[in-house]
Amino acid sequence: MRLRWDVVIIGAGAAGCATAIALLQQLPNLSVLLLERRNGMSQPFRIGETLPPQTMLLLQQLKLSESFLARGDLPALGTRSIWGNTRINEYPFWYSCYGHGWHIDRTSFDDWIVQQAEDAGATVFFGATAAGTPEYRHGWHLTVEGVTDSPVTLETSLVVDASGRGGRFCRRLGMRTDKFDKLTSIFRFYPAETNDTECSDESFTLVESGETGWWYSARLPQGQWIVALMTDSDLARNQGMLSEIEWLNALARTRLTRTRFEKKVPLTPLQAMPAHSQRLQQFCGPGWYAVGDAASVFDPLSSLGIFKALRHGLLVSYAIRDELQNRPDTIQKYHYLLESEFKQYRQMHRQYYQLEKRFMQAPFWQRRQEDSSAEAV
């Protein structure tokens, strides 16, 4: 088994695979290893995603556009929302120069992009985790479990943390994370039916604000819908939103979201997943970089999760290329780019939540008004 690698990437999701693909396109002789703690490619559950049209630009840069289009994902024609007023606002994607977006199945998408990374020349170890405290002695010495019967030590010049919001490698380095809210997603899946097309909105993502928080719903491949209540974790507990009855009562109080699901029988019980915004205080350092959700997590309202993951993969590939070619200030440039990105995201995030004034007395919205005022000061 090979024990020395040029680059080790922890995590084989969209960010990790995009990093590997972009690196090997520029430096095909690199040895690139992805460590993925999943035991196999397919996962029993991943929440769905809507890809905005501009994702196509990144897929083209990664030379993945033709393969992606061949997957046949569901077109996403735009977003409808009830936010800030009682009107139904529509934002169609056909005004975009990139065309429509896509509703994707995350499990299928993750399997596909792993295959693209392997086709590009990367090696993927499944069921593998980096354990213990990483050691840096003229390079990294990583203790890896799950590759063989006993732990092995791998050596590498560079590590990319693409392990998701947990940021396992960065956390072991002692890097601190700033969390900006308590947002959580309480969601379930419903079946798609033949008469759904009669609603004429199945290709639109729907966002609707309410007193408790806001609702997201979208059509997914494989004959499913997803509907999620986005609220704060403590409010969900205090208001009983983790219970079937209270969640359904809140859904029934919506104006438009309930019409998608009132005649459907759910496929799954309620599930909860953290959705809060966060960022590493430091995005990179000597011999390491963080990408995707390991670096920063955006509010699901942005619909930029996978877009950001692919973008970070491209950006870090340029940084690693420059570092290997001994160009100056590569770490500083990468940190500056991600710092600027997160500042812009926070500004847009505050502005969008500021638009909703109808529920000012409700704790969820009150917190966001107060947070915006404090940051402005």
N, C-alpha and C positions, 0 to 999 in steps of 0.2 A: 504494500500500500504506500502511496506517495505521502511523504511527511512534510514536504516543503512546497509552499504555494506562493505565487506572487501576490495574489489578493484573495482574502477569505471574506465572504459575504454571509452574515448571519441573518437568515430569513430568505425564503424563496417565494415571497409574494410579488406583487406588481413592482414595488420599488427595487427589491433585490434583483429580480430578473432583468428589469430594465437597465440596471447598473451593469450587470454582466454582459448583456447584449451590446450596449453602447461601448463598453470597454473593449470587447473583442472585435468590434467593427473597426476601431481605431488602432488597436494593438493586438493583432491576431495571434501573436506568439506568447501572450501572457497565459499563465496557468491560473484559472479562476475557479474557486470552489464555493458552492452555496451549501450552507448547513441549514436544513429545514427540520424542525422538531416534529412535524407531521410524519406519520409512519408511511404514508403513501400520497399520491397526487390528489385523489378525490377526498373530499371532506363531507361528513354527514350534514353539515349546515354552514352556510355563509349567507349573510344578509345581502339582498340585491342592491344593485347600483344603477343609476342613470348616468351615462356618459354624455357630457355636453359636446356639441359639434366640434369645438376647437381641439378636442382630443385627437382628431384625425391628423392635425399638424404634427403632434408628437409621434404618433404611430408612423407617419411618413418619415420623420427623422430617424426613427429606429428601424426603418425598412420593414415594417410589420403591417402596413396598411392593406396590402393585397390578401395576406393570410387572415387578417382580422375580418375583412369584408366577406371572405369565403365562409366564415362561421355562420352567417345568416341571423345575426341578433335582431331582435325586434326594433324597428325604428321608434325613436322618441321624437315626436313632432314639436314639443315645447312644454311649457309649464302654465298651468292655470292656478290662480291663487285668490284667496279672500284674505286680505292682509291690510290693515290700516283703515279700511272702510268696508261697507257692505257690498260693494260691487265685485263682480267676478272679473278679475284682470287676466288677460291672456298675453303670453309672451311666446309667439311661435318661433321655432328655430329656422323656418325657411327664409328669414331675412339674413341669416348668417351666411357668410361666404363659404363656410365649410359644409353647408347642407344640414341635414337633421342629425340628432343625437341617437343614442341607442339605450334600450333597456337590456341589461345583460344578466346572465346567471353567474354569480360570483364563483361558484365552485368550478363551473365549466371554463370561465375566463382564467382562473388561476391555473388550472390544469394546462390550458393552452399556452400561457406565457412561460410556464416552466419548460414545456416542450420546445418553445422558441429559443430559450436560453441554452438548452442542451444542443439544439441544432447549431447554435452559434459557436459551440465549442466549450461551454462551461460544464463542469461536473457538479452533480447534485447528490448530496447524501441525505436521505430521508431518515427520520427517527434519530437525528443527531443533534446534540445540544452542547454548547460550550459551557463548561462547568468551572467553578472556582473563580479565583481572582486572576484576571489576565496579567501576564508578566511581560514587560517591555525591556528587552536587552538586545540592542541593535536589531530590533524587530520584535514581533510578538511571538510568545510561546503560549499556545492555547491548549488547554486540556479539553478533549472532546469525548463525550460519552455517546454510546449507541452505534458507533461505526463498526467496532469489533466487540468481542466478548469482554474486553477490559478497556479502560480509558486509554487513549493515545494522546500524545503531545504533537501538535502541528505547529510548524513555523511559517510565518508569513511577514512580509514587510508592511502590509496594509490591511486593515480591517474596516469593513463597512457594516454598520449596524442598521439592518433593515427588518428588525424583529417586531415592528409594530409599536403600538402606544406603550407597551411595557418597557421598551428600550433595554433589553436584558444586558447587553454588553455595556452600554453607557452607564447603566445603574451600577454595575460592578466596578466601573472606573470611579464611581463617586460623583457622577454628574447629577446635578439637581434639575428638577422639572418644575416649571410654574404652571399651575392650573388656574383657569380663569372663571369657571362656573361649575355647576353640579349637574349639567344636562345629562339625562338618560333617556334611552329609547325603550318604550314598552310596546311590543309589536306582536303580530301574528300573521299567518298566511291564510288566504282564502282561495277557493278554486275559481278558475276562469270558466265562463259558460258561453254557449253559443250566442245568447242574446245580449252579451256585453257589447257587441259591436253596434247595437241599436242606440247605445248611449252616445256614440260618436266622439267620446273623449278618452277611449281606452289607450290611445297613443300619447296622451298628455299626463305628465306628472302633476299631481294636485297637492297644493300646500294651503292649509287653512288654519288661521289663528283662532284661539278660543281662550276662555278665562284661565284654564288649567295650564296652557302651553300652546303648542301648535301640532297639527296633524300632517302626516306625509302619507301619500298612497301612490302606487304605481303598478302597472301591469308588468309581469315578469315572464321570461320564457318558461317553457315546460308547463304551461297551463295554470299559472298561479298569479295572484295579486298579493301585494304586501301593504299593510296599513300599520302605521306607527304613531303613537302619541309621544311627543317630545316634551318632557317636563323635567323639573329638578328632582334628584333622587330623594331628598328629604321630603319634598312636597308629595311625591308619589307615595311614600310611606304614610305620611300624615293624613292624606286624603283618600287612602285606600285604593289607589289606582293600580296596584298590583293584583287586585282582586277582580274576578270576572265581572261581577255585577257593577262595580263602580266604573270600570273601564268601559263597559258597554253603555252605561248611562251617559258617560262623557261623550262617547261616540254619537249617541242619539241626539245630543244637544248641538251637534255640528249642523251646518246648513247644507253643505254639498257632499262632504266626505261620506256621510251616512248613506246617501243614495246609492253609492257604489256597493255597499255591503249589507244593507238591511234585509235582503232576501237570500243571502248566502249563508251556508253553514261552514264554520271555520275548519281549516285543515289541521291546525296546530293549537296547542294551548298558548297562553301569553308567555312571552319571553322578554327578558330585559338585558340591555347591553349599555355600557357607558358610552356617552357621546359628547363629553365635555371638551372644550378647547384647552389645549395645553401646548407647551413648547419647552425644549431643552434650553437651559440658560447658555449653554455652549454647544454649538452644532458640530464642531470638529476640533481636532488637536493633533499633536505629532503622531502620525501613523494611523489615525482613525477618522472616520466620517460617519455622520448619522444621516439617514435618508427616510423619506416617507413619514409615516406616523411615528417612527422612532425619533424624528427631529421635531415635528410639529403636527398637531391634530386640529383640523378645521371643523367648525360646526357643520352638521349634515345639511343645513340650509344652503350651504354654498354649492353642494353637489360636485365638489372638486377633489374628492378623496383619491380616486385613481389617477385623475389628471395630475395632481400634485406628485403622486408616486412616480409616474413616468417622467415628469419634469425633473424631479430630484435625481432620478437615475441618469438622465442626460447630463445634468450639471455636475454631478460628482464624477462622472466619467472624464469630463474635461479637466477637473481639478486633479484627479489621479494621473491622467496623462501628463499634465504639466509638472506635477511633482516628480514623476519618474524621469522626466526630461530636465530636472533641476532648474525649472523656471521659478523666479522669485514670487513670494507672497501668495502662493496657491491656497494655503489654509485660510488666510485673511480674506481673500476674494470670495471663497465659498461661504464663509461665515457671513460676510456682508450681503451676499445675494439672498441667503435664507432669512437673515435679519430684516432686510427690506421687504421681502415677500410677506413675512408675518406681520409687520407693521401695517402694510397695505390691507391685509386681510382683516386685522383688528379694526381699522378705520371703517371699512365697508360693513363689517359685522355690526358695529355700533350704529351706523347710519340706518341700516335696515331695521333693526329692532326699535329704533327711535320712531319709525313710521307708525307703529301700532300704539295708538293712544286710547283705544276704547276700553281697555281693561286695566287702567292705571292703578286701581285699588287692589288688584289681585297680586299676591306675593311674587309670582313668576315674572310678571311684567314690571312690577315695582323694582325688583332687584336689577333688572336690565336698564331701567331708567337711571337708577342710582349709580350703577357701575359706569354708565356713559358719562354722567356728570362728573364723577370722581376722576376718570381718566382725562376728561377735557381740562379740568383744573390742573 
